[in-house]
């Protein structure tokens, strides 16, 4: 049963109706197209293998990794790893370049920045500014 302090005794359209449970965030909600694009990226990262692939590529020297270096990190077949890499490319999180018989992968910094901005834009109603962007692969203390 709700506590008496939790229940408004005023009419629904009275002065207490304007009082929200928490202050408005002040920002505009994201549009449909942006939400759809971001959802695709988050969905791609929702698989642990794909999340690790992005992490490995992002933390590799020079910010790129050869597929030949990615395969040993997983107990998966080459076609399965290739499928996961394809999903990440189609989501716009990775880009690749063929060099001879090997394919090299790089993260797309703008895509990671978009995801980071969405995750750090919620200020909890405190009015604080979003946290500064952190390079991929780093952990905040």
C-alpha positions in Angstrom: 0.0 0.0 0.0 1.4 3.4 -0.9 2.5 5.7 1.9 0.3 8.8 2.4 3.2 11.0 1.4 3.4 9.2 -2.0 -0.2 10.0 -2.9 -1.3 13.4 -4.2 -4.6 14.5 -2.7 -5.1 17.2 -5.3 -7.1 16.8 -8.5 -5.3 15.3 -11.5 -5.5 18.6 -13.3 -4.7 20.7 -10.2 -1.4 22.3 -9.2 0.1 19.0 -8.2 -0.4 17.5 -11.7 2.4 19.6 -13.1 4.8 18.2 -10.5 6.6 15.3 -12.1 8.3 12.4 -10.3 11.6 13.7 -11.5 12.7 16.9 -13.3 12.7 16.8 -17.1 16.1 16.0 -18.7 16.0 19.2 -20.8 17.2 17.4 -23.9 15.2 16.4 -27.0 14.4 12.8 -27.5 16.2 11.1 -30.4 14.5 10.7 -33.7 13.2 7.5 -35.3 16.0 7.2 -37.8 18.8 7.8 -35.3 17.2 5.3 -32.9 17.0 2.7 -35.6 20.6 3.1 -36.5 21.8 3.0 -32.9 19.7 0.0 -32.2 21.4 -1.9 -35.0 24.8 -1.1 -33.5 23.8 -2.0 -30.0 22.2 -5.2 -31.3 25.4 -6.1 -33.1 27.3 -5.6 -29.8 24.8 -7.7 -27.9 26.7 -10.8 -28.7 29.7 -11.6 -26.5 31.9 -12.7 -29.4 31.2 -9.5 -31.4 31.8 -7.4 -28.3 35.1 -9.1 -27.8 36.0 -8.7 -31.5 35.4 -4.9 -31.3 37.5 -4.8 -28.1 40.4 -6.7 -29.6 40.4 -4.6 -32.8 40.2 -1.4 -30.9 43.0 -2.3 -28.5 45.3 -3.6 -31.2 48.5 -1.7 -32.1 47.6 0.9 -34.7 43.9 0.4 -34.0 43.7 -2.4 -36.6 43.9 -6.2 -36.5 44.4 -8.9 -39.1 41.8 -11.6 -39.3 44.7 -14.0 -38.9 45.3 -12.5 -35.4 41.6 -12.6 -34.4 40.9 -16.3 -35.1 43.1 -17.7 -32.3 41.3 -15.6 -29.7 38.1 -17.7 -30.2 37.3 -21.4 -30.1 35.2 -20.9 -33.2 35.5 -21.9 -36.8 36.8 -19.4 -39.3 33.4 -19.1 -41.1 31.7 -18.3 -37.7 34.3 -15.5 -36.9 33.9 -14.2 -40.4 30.1 -14.1 -40.0 30.5 -12.1 -36.7 32.9 -9.7 -38.5 30.4 -9.2 -41.3 27.6 -8.4 -38.8 29.9 -5.7 -37.2 30.7 -4.3 -40.6 27.1 -4.1 -41.7 26.2 -2.4 -38.4 28.9 0.3 -39.2 31.1 -0.6 -36.3 34.1 -2.0 -38.2 35.6 -1.3 -41.6 38.1 -3.6 -43.4 40.8 -3.5 -46.0 42.2 -6.5 -48.0 46.0 -6.6 -48.0 47.1 -9.6 -50.1 45.3 -12.7 -48.9 44.5 -11.2 -45.4 41.8 -8.8 -44.3 42.6 -6.1 -41.8 39.8 -4.6 -39.5 39.5 -1.2 -37.9 36.9 0.2 -35.7 34.9 3.2 -37.0 35.6 5.9 -34.5 32.5 7.9 -35.4 30.3 4.9 -34.6 31.9 4.3 -31.3 31.6 8.0 -30.5 27.8 7.9 -31.3 27.3 5.0 -29.0 29.4 6.6 -26.3 27.4 9.9 -26.6 24.1 8.1 -26.1 25.4 6.2 -23.1 26.9 9.3 -21.4 24.1 11.7 -22.3 21.9 10.7 -19.4 22.8 13.0 -16.5 20.3 11.6 -14.0 18.5 15.0 -13.8 21.5 16.6 -12.0 22.2 19.0 -14.8 25.8 17.7 -15.0 27.4 17.7 -18.4 28.0 14.3 -20.1 31.3 12.7 -19.3 34.1 13.2 -21.8 34.5 10.6 -24.5 37.0 7.9 -23.6 39.0 6.0 -26.3 37.6 2.5 -27.1 39.1 -0.2 -24.9 39.8 2.0 -21.9 38.2 1.5 -18.6 37.1 4.4 -16.4 38.3 4.2 -12.8 
